[in-house]
Amino acid sequence: MIDYEYLKPKDLEEVFSLLKSYGERAVLIAGGTDVMVNIRNKKLAPEALISLRGLEDLAYVKKGEDGYHIGALATHRMLETSSLVQSELSALYDGASQVGSVQIRNVATVGGNICNAAPSADTASPLLALDAVAVLRGPGGSRKVPLTEFFTGPSQTVRASDEVLVEFEIPSEMGQFGSAYHKHSRRKAMDLPILGVAVSLKIEGEIIRDARIALSVAAPTPMRAMEAEAYLKGKKLSDDVLIEAGKIAANEASPRDSLRGKAWYRKEMIETFVPRMAHKALERLKNR
Ligand SMILES: Cc1cc2nc3c(=O)[nH]c(=O)nc-3n(C[C@H](O)[C@H](O)[C@H](O)COP(=O)(O)OP(=O)(O)OC[C@H]3O[C@@H](n4cnc5c(N)ncnc54)[C@H](O)[C@@H]3O)c2cc1C
């Protein structure tokens, strides 16, 4: 039997103090849907689990004058059922609403999804395409890290062992973008993506003013396809332009062969789904 202590601090100060006393022997746990699987598979054997479940004030989705704020403890279900996320941060709605099953989404958090740092994390591409910034807090204060700099490798991030991810900030400007995320998987339910494609676009008349393209399972970490984004900026919207952006994005990606899918197939799917997600993003913007 696996034996560990379960600690439930009431506030962040208590979390920091426990992290200091236990050091590497403790693991933070939010919804536990990754941590408990890793303990069962013997990838983790902590002496203590420090639960963040008592930090209920970190479970929120709100919009202020300075932009959107999503607490790290917000569950996927909270994001999925938020009318603000559905209408103004639609790619995140697409990602969160496709994580596991409703039972998983009721407990699994967006902070856990990002800190777990799987290349396949379903909220990673949407948050990248929405210019999200991760806010980390440690005993010495807070720091902000753009999500583009957050992931350092599969299952690895810039988060220091004494830091807690407290929220994501999304600039208010992103509310003027339409966005969409496609999770490409073999089955409709309970499957990790073979590939994830998120696109957000800002348009004025027929001109694409700004664009973000983010990809999951297309490289060792979730990534932005910045050459394709640069290509789109200032172009007149047309099918040809979006198809070309898909080709550029596929060239920027460096997927690997795996049991779920071959690298060449992932590249073809990037070419296919960049234009499709761009159309979906624009359609949503039109219908807002
Ligand atoms: C059956 C099943 C289906 C799944 N399907 C999907 C899927 O379709 N798509 C998908 O993306 N994922 C899926 N997952 C994975 C998992 O549910 C998600 O990654 C989930 O969002 C993790 O959140 P959590 O709160 O449960 O994280 P936890 O398991 O509690 O934590 C995950 C990691 O993040 C760290 N952590 C958590 N919160 C914080 C914080 N605030 N600050 C610092 N570190 C923190 C923990 O220490 C741990 O390393 C699935 C899992 C299961 C069991």
The ligand as an ORCA input file, in Angstrom:
! r2SCAN-3c Opt
* xyz 0 1
  C      -9.577      9.621    -16.907
  C      -8.754     10.853    -17.207
  C      -8.985     11.541    -18.385
  C      -8.243     12.689    -18.683
  N      -8.481     13.332    -19.853
  C      -7.779     14.464    -20.150
  C      -8.026     15.154    -21.372
  O      -8.875     14.792    -22.176
  N      -7.273     16.280    -21.615
  C      -6.331     16.738    -20.751
  O      -5.700     17.758    -21.013
  N      -6.083     16.085    -19.576
  C      -6.777     14.974    -19.262
  N      -6.520     14.300    -18.088
  C      -5.473     14.792    -17.203
  C      -5.959     15.678    -16.022
  O      -7.318     15.486    -15.726
  C      -5.741     17.173    -16.330
  O      -4.389     17.437    -16.636
  C      -6.196     18.047    -15.152
  O      -6.453     19.352    -15.576
  C      -5.206     18.094    -14.014
  O      -5.740     18.966    -13.031
  P      -5.773     18.528    -11.490
  O      -6.349     19.675    -10.742
  O      -6.434     17.225    -11.309
  O      -4.198     18.402    -11.233
  P      -3.417     17.573    -10.129
  O      -3.386     16.139    -10.497
  O      -3.894     17.923     -8.778
  O      -1.966     18.229    -10.346
  C      -1.270     18.090    -11.565
  C       0.140     18.688    -11.424
  O       0.072     20.084    -11.242
  C       0.610     20.487     -9.976
  N      -0.294     21.556     -9.540
  C      -1.649     21.524     -9.522
  N      -2.135     22.740     -9.208
  C      -1.072     23.542     -9.011
  C      -0.941     24.922     -8.674
  N      -1.996     25.733     -8.517
  N       0.317     25.440     -8.541
  C       1.390     24.643     -8.732
  N       1.329     23.338     -9.067
  C       0.111     22.794     -9.205
  C       0.629     19.249     -9.131
  O       1.665     19.284     -8.169
  C       0.890     18.191    -10.192
  O       2.258     18.165    -10.512
  C      -7.253     13.161    -17.754
  C      -7.044     12.461    -16.555
  C      -7.788     11.326    -16.272
  C      -7.536     10.599    -14.969
*
